[in-house]
Amino acid sequence: MRDHLVSILSFSCGALTLSYIALVGFTIFFASWQTTATQSLRASEGQLGSLEAKYYSAMDHASTLNPTQLGYVTPKSVQFVPAAQNVGATLTFARN
């Protein structure tokens, strides 16, 4: 009985030691993975910030342009299309 108890306890200690080593390994792996993911996210944010700055610069340039110098003219009159009453009856949709 005593030999049986010693073998069970030594097996349990070995299993716990291996589990501890495996958990430490998983912790190190996921910590490095999270660090890599964070660096990738920061790089993407930097690229997005650069793209956003270029967009705002282009919009600032476009807002300072005079449309008449580009050849655009103001319309002589503006008219709107009257609303149709039964539009749904004339529309067709693709069927499956």
C-alpha positions in Angstrom: 0.0 0.0 0.0 2.8 2.4 0.9 4.7 1.7 -2.3 1.5 2.3 -4.3 0.9 5.6 -2.5 4.5 6.7 -3.2 4.2 5.9 -6.9 0.9 7.8 -7.2 2.4 10.9 -5.4 5.5 10.8 -7.5 3.4 10.6 -10.7 1.2 13.5 -9.5 4.3 15.6 -8.7 5.7 14.8 -12.2 2.4 15.7 -13.9 2.2 18.9 -11.9 5.8 19.8 -12.8 5.2 19.1 -16.5 1.9 21.1 -16.4 3.7 24.0 -14.8 6.4 24.0 -17.4 3.8 23.8 -20.2 1.9 26.7 -18.7 5.0 28.8 -18.4 5.8 28.0 -22.1 2.3 29.0 -23.2 2.5 32.2 -21.2 5.8 33.1 -22.9 4.4 32.2 -26.3 1.2 34.3 -25.9 3.1 37.2 -24.4 5.4 37.3 -27.4 2.5 36.9 -29.8 0.7 39.8 -28.1 3.8 42.0 -28.4 4.0 41.2 -32.1 0.3 41.9 -32.6 0.7 45.2 -30.7 3.6 46.3 -32.9 1.8 45.4 -36.0 -1.3 47.4 -34.9 0.9 50.4 -34.1 2.5 50.2 -37.5 -0.9 50.0 -39.1 -2.1 53.0 -37.1 1.0 54.9 -38.3 0.2 54.1 -41.9 -3.4 55.1 -41.4 -2.3 58.4 -39.8 0.0 59.1 -42.8 -2.8 58.3 -45.3 -5.2 60.5 -43.3 -2.7 63.4 -43.3 -2.4 63.0 -47.1 -6.2 63.0 -47.5 -6.6 66.2 -45.4 -3.8 67.9 -47.3 -5.5 67.0 -50.6 -8.9 68.2 -49.3 -7.3 71.4 -48.1 -5.8 71.9 -51.6 -9.1 71.1 -53.3 -11.0 73.5 -51.1 -8.8 76.4 -52.1 -9.3 75.8 -55.9 -11.6 78.2 -57.7 -14.1 76.2 -59.8 -14.4 78.9 -62.4 -10.7 78.8 -63.1 -11.0 75.1 -63.8 -13.7 75.7 -66.4 -16.8 75.0 -64.3 -19.8 77.4 -64.7 -22.7 78.1 -62.4 -26.0 76.6 -63.6 -28.5 79.0 -65.0 -31.4 77.3 -63.3 -32.0 74.4 -60.9 -35.0 72.2 -61.3 -36.0 69.1 -59.3 -37.9 66.1 -60.5 -41.4 65.8 -59.1 -42.0 62.8 -56.8 -43.6 59.8 -58.4 -46.6 58.4 -56.5 -46.4 54.6 -57.1 -42.7 53.9 -57.6 -42.8 50.4 -56.2 -45.0 49.0 -58.9 -42.6 49.9 -61.7 -39.4 48.6 -60.1 -38.2 45.1 -60.8 -35.8 43.2 -58.6 -33.7 40.1 -59.3 -35.2 36.9 -58.1 -33.3 33.8 -56.9 
